Structures are given as structure tokens and as C-alpha cells.
Amino acid sequence: MPVVLDRTEVEALFSVTKNLKHKAILMITYSSGLRLSETAHLKVSDIDSKRMMLRIQQSKGGKDRYSILSNVALNVLRQYWRKYRPKEWLFPRHREDKQISARSIQKIFDRAKNLANIAKPVTVHTLRHSFATHLLEAGIDLHHIQLLLGHKSPKTTTVYLHVSRKDLIRIVSPLDFTSTSNNNF
């Protein structure tokens, strides 16, 4: 089962990331549920702010898809664009003609994770798992999450049912059924 960050941990990642480009990378990855390689391959033209959509081209399996574009992430992307003025690649390397490497994105994530004091065994892909789990907990149906993640099979998306606390939080432990068991420890 995937490890998931709770919302406060995700917020902590963003708040400790002071570099605007790094913050934009982490925010777009989480807020659109992207794979690491998808973030690295984003182009400026993939941002559709009028429709609040993000186009992911040639994703896993060579498929194209759309995901949602967060207002918060869009505001950070606009600040980032004004400062860095990327031309083709949304997140270029130091040389403008190449996109950022997956390794660089993982290093950015690892630095933020350490600064945020997150001890869980997490990677950039955890942001994708967290995106899906948080949507499910917010009441978004599995079919829509499947489309946003670009999963071919609904079975792949059902893993988030096991991670989500939405329904589990209402279940009471049998230890708590009787009032006599309370406060015995």
C-alpha cells in the first residue's frame, strides 16, 4: 500500500521550500497528481489557465490526458513565470533547451522533506498518492480520480480505497464499545 502524506505534511513541504521554482515544481506535482517524469516534461503550453486544466503529453503508455489545475498552484506558477520566463519547458535545466531532470526533482523533494521533518519513507511519487487519497477523502468518486491519474484500469485506482480514512474514521474500535473499557489503561 502506498504511503500518504496528510494535508499538514504537504503544506509543510510547501512552506519550507523558499525557492520559487522548487515550490512551483512541488505544488504542480501534488495539485495535479503528476508522476515525476510528467512534471519534468511539462511545457509552458501545457498550462490552460482559462479552463483550469493541465495537459499531460505522452504520459505512461504514450497516452495524453488532462488533469486539474489548482488556483493556488496557478498563482505560484504565474509568480514563477514572471521571475524566470521559461520559454518551451516549464521547468528547464540551466540550459534552456532541456527540461529539468527527474533526479533534480527528487533532490528538491528530499530537501523539502528533510526541512519539514517528515520521517515517513516518501518520494516525489508520494505526492501523487496523496493527491488521489485527498480527493477520495473529499468525496470525489473513483472514476474521476482514475481519469485524473491516467489509470487504464479502475483496479489500479482502487488501491486508494485502502489508504483513505474517509470511511474508516467512522468505525469505532470494539474496545470503545463499552463505557467500562474506557480509561482502564
N, C-alpha and C positions, 0 to 999 in steps of 0.2 A: 504494500500500500504506500502511496506517496506521502511524504512529509509535507505538511502545510504550515505556512506562517499565519498567525492570526492577524487581524487588521492592525493592531497596535505595533506588531513587529514590522509589518510592511511600511507603516507610517514612519517608524524609527529608521528604516533603511533610507527613506527619502530625506528625513530631517538631518541625518548625519552626512549626507552627500552634498558638499558645498559646490563642487564643480558643476556648472550648469549643463554641460554636455553629458556628464555622467548621470546627473539626475534625470535628464530627458530620456536617456537610454533605459534606465531602470523603470521609470514611470510608464513609458510606452510599452515596454515588455510586459509589465504587470497589467496595466489597464486595458490592453487588447489581447492578453493571453497568448503572447507570441513565444515561439521556440527561439532559442538563442540565434540560430542561423537566420531566422526570419527577421529578427531585429537587425542583424548585421547587413542584410541585403535590402533594407528599406531604401527607397529613393524618395527624394523630395516630392516627386509627382504622385507618390502613393498616398499622400495625405489629402483627404477630401473633406475639408472643413465645412463646406456647405451642407453636405449630407451627414457629417459627423461619422464618417467611415474611414477605415484604413484598408487599403488594398494590399494583400499579401500575394506576391507573384512567385510562381514556381516553388511552392512550398513542398513539403514532404510528398513524395509520389508525383511530383511535377504538376500539382494542381494549384490553381489560383483560387483565392477566396477573399471575402471581406470580413472584417471584424469591426467592433465598435471603437469609436474614438472618444475618449473622455474629455470633458471640458477642462478639467484640471490639467491633464496631460497636454492638451492643445495650448493652454496658456503658457506652460513651461516650454513647449516646442516653439512657440512664437518668440519668446524671450531668447531662446537658444538661436533661432534663425537670425534674429536681429544682430546678435553678437558675432556669430560665426559665418553666416551667409553661405551655407553649403550649396553646391551647385547641382550635381547629379545625385550622389549618395547622400542620404540624410545624415549618416554618421560616417564621414570619410576618415581615412587614416591621415597622418600628417601630409602625405601626398594626396592631393585632392582627387586623383583619378582612380583610387582604390577605396573600397569600403573597409570599415573597421573589422578587425579580426575577431573571431569568436573567443579566442584566448584573451584578448584585451577586455572584452565584455565580462568574461568570467572573473578577471582580476578586479575590475571595477566593483562587481558584486561582492567578491570576497572581502575587499577593503571595507565596503559599507557594512557587511555582515559583522565584521570584527569591531568596527567603530560602534555599532548598535548593540554590541554584546549579545549577539544571538548565538547560542550554543548548539542549536539543532544542526544535524548534518544536512545542510541545504546547499543547493546550487542555483544558478540562474533559472533552470527549469522548474524549480520550486515556485517561482513567481507565476508560472503558467498553471501549476496545480492549485495555487492559492486563488488565482483568478476564477477558475472553474468552481472551486469549493465555495468561495464567497458568493458567486452568482447563485449557486444552488441553495445556499442558506438564505438568500434574499428572495427565494421563491421563483426564480427563473427555471423553466422546465428543461429537462434533459435534452430534448430535441434542439432547442435554440442553442444550448451550450455546445452540443455536438457540432452544429453548423459554425459557430464562432471559432471552435478549436480546429475545425477542418478534419474531424474524425470521419473516416469512411463508414465505420460500423458503430451503431449505438452501443454495442457491447463495450467498446473501448471507453466510452464516456461514463458508463455505469460505475466505474471504479470510484467516482466521486460520491456516489451514494454511501459508500462505506466510510468515507472520510468526513462527510458532512455531519455537523452536530444538530442540524435543524430539527430533526425528528427525535434524535437521541436525547436531547436536552429535556424532553417532556417525560421521559421514562424515569421512574423512581426505583432506586435500588431496593431489593426486598429487605435489606437491613433497616430501611427507613419506614417500612410499612407500619410498624407498631410504635407507639409512643414510649413503650418500656425500653426499647433498644436505644433510644436517643440518650446521648450523654453518658453511656456506660464506658466510654474509653477515655 
